[in-house]
Structures are given as structure tokens and as C-alpha cells.
Amino acid sequence: MNGVGYLLRGLKLLPHPRVRPFVVVPLLLNFVLFGLGFYYLFDLMGFLQDKVEAWLPDLLSWLSFLVFPVVFVVALLLVFYTFTIIANILGSPFNGVLAERVEELAKGKPPVTTDAESWKAVIAGAPGAIFNELGKLLYMVKWMIIGSILTIIAMFSVVMAPMIPVILFMIAAWLLAVEYADYATDNNGLRASQSRALLKRQRFHAMGFGGAAVLMTWIPLLNLLAMPASVAGATLMWVEQLEGVWTQELASRES
């Protein structure tokens, strides 16, 4: 999917002098949070495995080896998506400025603000950025509830169980696309609902990008850069794919 390329290009932009200052703090946040994530992942996997084995009747105990991959993926998604949400809330004051810098570079514009001005913007905008992040969290909770219900249902269906990791992965991919695209769209005056509607019209790119972002959070060390790389990649996707669609939509409304 083309969306994957945006994440890789976003990753390559992180060392740029105009971008690097707003990567350092999120990088440190990710180092702490994903370290905790790995710690809790193994505990959760053991807990879920014990529960599944206790739940299976003796006649079906042989199915435990089939259930383990499902348990592993479910635990991986639960732990890393939870810690990704926490990292995004704490890193949100930096991500808006990071998106501005990437958009500036992508469009070839001269520097709009100095580092000093941007750091002031980070501090001044921190309460609003965190509040906006909590608003996105409410939208995500709906999908997390749906994923939880499907997981519970799958526990009673041997046929459906293998499908659950795929469904949860797709939900996570969509939510990360929504999460990271919001910084660039918000900088350009779109409301959260408008940003989501725009992503739905470019679902192919959105899901490719979101899926790559999910996978990046699973790779040790590389996952430390997942948040800033995803913000940068989603901003590139806005500049090259979403902004044109949005501009055309506004023009059609006015005509």
C-alpha cells in the first residue's frame, strides 16, 4: 500500500535540523513507555494463556497450541496500543509543532518560526493539545469496545478465533491513521470529524499507513521512533494526498 511509503519517508525526515529538536522529547517518552510495555507484555501473555488453557475442556486441550498465536497477537495489540495512547497524550504538545515543521519542509517554504518561538508554542499549547488528544481517545474507546466484544465472542468460536487478530489489527491500523493524521489536519483548520471523513475517502492510503505504524510499534528499538515518524509520515500524506482532496471538496461546496 502507498501509505507504507509515507511512514518510511517520515522516518527519514527525523534527523533534519528543522525537525530533530521536536523528536528528542517524544523519543525519551517512548523509551520509557515501550520499555514498560515489553515488561507487561510477557506478564499479560502468560495470564491470557493460563486463562485459555483453563477455559478449554479436556477434550479440546489439544487446541491450546493453535490458540497461543491468537493470544500472542491479542496481547501484543492490547499492550502496545495502550502504551501508544499514553505516549501520544504525553507527546501531543510536541507533535503539532513537529507536523508544522514537516509540512514546511514538504512544501519547500522558508522557516515560519524559530526554534525559540516553537518551544514557546509547545508550552503554551500543551493544555489544548492534551485536551484534543483526550477527545480523540473517546472516539478510540468506541472501537476498543467493539474489538473487546469480538474477542470475547471469539473465545466461544473455534472458527472465528483466528480472524480476531486480523480484525484487531485493522482496527488498530485505522485508529493510528486517525491519530497521527489529526496533527496536520488540525494545523490546517479541520475538525476531528472532518479529518476522519477525509481519511475514509482515502482509505487505501490511510490503512496502509496505519498498518505500517502498528507494525513499527512491534519492532524493538525502532518502536522508539514510531510516534515522531508517524506524525511526520501522516503530514506528508496530508500534503501529497489529503490536502488536494480537501481543497477540491471545499471548492465544490462553494460552487
VENLINGI-V294761 format. One record per residue. N is the residue number from 1. D_CENTER is the distance of its C-alpha to the mean C-alpha in Angstrom with 2 decimals. Layout:
[[N	D_CENTER] [N	D_CENTER]]
This chain:
[[1	16.62] [2	16.77] [3	13.07] [4	12.99] [5	15.48] [6	13.51] [7	11.11] [8	14.41] [9	16.15] [10	13.67] [11	14.27] [12	17.97] [13	18.01] [14	17.09] [15	20.76] [16	22.17] [17	24.38] [18	22.98] [19	19.39] [20	20.12] [21	21.23] [22	17.88] [23	16.11] [24	18.58] [25	17.76] [26	13.95] [27	15.10] [28	17.56] [29	15.25] [30	13.02] [31	16.38] [32	17.59] [33	14.68] [34	13.90] [35	17.69] [36	17.98] [37	15.34] [38	17.57] [39	20.55] [40	19.56] [41	18.30] [42	21.90] [43	23.39] [44	21.28] [45	22.09] [46	25.74] [47	25.76] [48	24.30] [49	26.64] [50	29.60] [51	28.87] [52	28.64] [53	31.83] [54	33.62] [55	32.66] [56	33.90] [57	37.67] [58	39.95] [59	40.57] [60	36.90] [61	36.22] [62	36.11] [63	32.80] [64	31.04] [65	30.39] [66	28.63] [67	26.54] [68	25.34] [69	22.79] [70	21.33] [71	21.36] [72	19.69] [73	16.68] [74	16.44] [75	16.75] [76	14.16] [77	11.49] [78	12.87] [79	13.15] [80	10.05] [81	7.78] [82	10.44] [83	10.58] [84	6.95] [85	7.88] [86	11.13] [87	10.17] [88	8.38] [89	11.56] [90	13.83] [91	12.51] [92	12.28] [93	15.96] [94	15.47] [95	12.50] [96	14.70] [97	17.49] [98	15.53] [99	14.57] [100	18.29] [101	19.50] [102	17.60] [103	18.85] [104	22.25] [105	22.34] [106	21.21] [107	23.95] [108	26.50] [109	27.36] [110	29.19] [111	27.58] [112	27.18] [113	27.06] [114	28.18] [115	26.25] [116	28.35] [117	27.50] [118	23.75] [119	23.96] [120	25.99] [121	23.38] [122	20.72] [123	23.21] [124	24.47] [125	21.18] [126	19.59] [127	20.75] [128	19.64] [129	16.15] [130	15.72] [131	17.42] [132	15.15] [133	12.07] [134	14.19] [135	14.96] [136	11.44] [137	11.52] [138	14.67] [139	13.25] [140	10.70] [141	13.78] [142	15.59] [143	13.43] [144	13.37] [145	17.14] [146	17.56] [147	15.93] [148	18.20] [149	21.19] [150	20.79] [151	20.61] [152	23.76] [153	25.49] [154	24.81] [155	26.60] [156	29.72] [157	29.36] [158	29.76] [159	29.13] [160	25.81] [161	24.40] [162	23.37] [163	21.36] [164	19.13] [165	16.81] [166	16.38] [167	15.78] [168	13.25] [169	11.39] [170	11.59] [171	10.49] [172	7.28] [173	6.91] [174	8.02] [175	6.07] [176	2.63] [177	5.81] [178	7.36] [179	5.49] [180	5.96] [181	9.10] [182	10.56] [183	11.76] [184	13.93] [185	15.07] [186	15.96] [187	17.89] [188	19.78] [189	20.78] [190	18.73] [191	18.17] [192	14.98] [193	16.91] [194	17.99] [195	14.58] [196	13.58] [197	17.05] [198	16.72] [199	13.66] [200	15.77] [201	18.57] [202	16.62] [203	14.97] [204	15.95] [205	14.06] [206	10.95] [207	10.85] [208	11.88] [209	9.24] [210	6.37] [211	8.76] [212	9.34] [213	5.98] [214	6.54] [215	10.06] [216	9.76] [217	8.75] [218	11.94] [219	14.21] [220	16.24] [221	16.70] [222	14.38] [223	11.42] [224	12.96] [225	12.05] [226	8.43] [227	7.43] [228	10.48] [229	10.45] [230	7.21] [231	8.89] [232	12.05] [233	11.21] [234	9.98] [235	13.16] [236	15.23] [237	14.17] [238	15.31] [239	18.51] [240	19.46] [241	18.43] [242	17.43] [243	19.94] [244	22.87] [245	22.13] [246	21.80] [247	25.03] [248	26.86] [249	25.93] [250	27.27] [251	30.35] [252	31.07] [253	30.97] [254	33.43] [255	35.79]]
